[in-house]
Amino acid sequence: MLQQLVPELSAIFQLRYRILQTIAVSGPIGRRTILEVLNITERTVRNETTLLNNQNLVETTQKGMICTPKGYELLEGLKETFQQISGLSFKEKKLSEILGIKKVIIVPGDVDIDSSIKQLLGKEASEFLTNIAGKDDIVAVTGGSSIAAMANFLSPVKSLGTLTFVAARGSLGNELNVEANTLVTKFASQCGAQSRTLFLPENLSETAYNAMIQEPMVKDILNLYEQTNIVIHGIGSAQEMAIRRQSSESIIERLRNEKAVGEAFGYYFDENGEIIYRINTIGIQLEQVKDSQNIIAVAGGSTKAKAILAYFKKDAAKQTVLVTDEGAANGILN
């Protein structure tokens, strides 16, 4: 009824909310960056940011605009309203039905266009973890830049302080800042919790794999996987993950020939969700993931739509909560 009476209200509300949210996530930020991210005119940015400034929702510094405490409070208070008016709430329900999972959380934007959207993914994932975490829970964590963004929003609250964060897989070797070992150490530090690392190459030969699983330290980690209560993981594009793992040309060619589109936990999937290849890795296995009480999958970007859909077609557990962005959500729905 409000839309019928004031039809322009929806557009203005969404515009101002997104501008304020962009400043909150990326600030200090300049007007030019805002217009490029949101694809709006310079005049619009100037008018709207002036209004937000007059309302004490943003503040202009020498480095650019930042969100004020009042602005952060407003964003949080109007988040549910924004989700409804923008249609994201409807898409969340529709997507959870299509994927057959417990819940979907969609943040506005597209990581492929604006990398700062990863901060929104991290924020939502960390808030959900804070709400579901139980005393002495064991949390297995994979690597990835979207998962890494969670560190900025974790704090030593009661529900997180007794957790044990465990690296869900070994090392890729070339991206230390977003690897599982680095992230569990950082998460534990932020929460005042404990962590367990797994300093082993992720891609092992058959001989090395069989030898390493006999090591007492490795056995101890494998035992923790059996007791895992919460799994936090990403979903990758098949070709991208194969290259990051420095896979052989023959493996990359095989993935290309068999039309692999997605990857998770060392398993590569085609569009139908069929597993077409898996690496020898000491890490949490899909069977153990499915036995976990809560699973948080974090993945965004329109180019990830096929990978996300492929993963959920057959092997995703029903108790999964997917945290994604509008770019990926629209791609899947289309």
Buried (B, 14 or more C-beta within 10 A) or exposed (E): EEEEEEEEEBEEBBBBBBBBBBBBBBBBBBBEBBBEBBEBEEEBBEEBBEEBBEBEBBBEEEEBBBBBEEBEEBBEEBBEEBBEBBBBBEBBEBBBEEBEBBBBBBBBBBBBBBBBBBBBBBBBBBBBBBEBBEEEBBBBBBBBBBBBBBBEBBEEEEBBBBBBBBBBBBBBEEBEEBBBBBBBBBBBBBBBBBBBBBEBBBBBEEEBBEEBEEEEEBEEBBEBBEBBBBBBBBBBBBBEBBEBBEBEEEBBEBBEEEEBBBBBBBBBBBBEBBEBBEBBBBBBBBEBBBBBEBBBBBBBBBBBBBBBBBBBBEBBBEBBBBBBBBBBBBBBEE
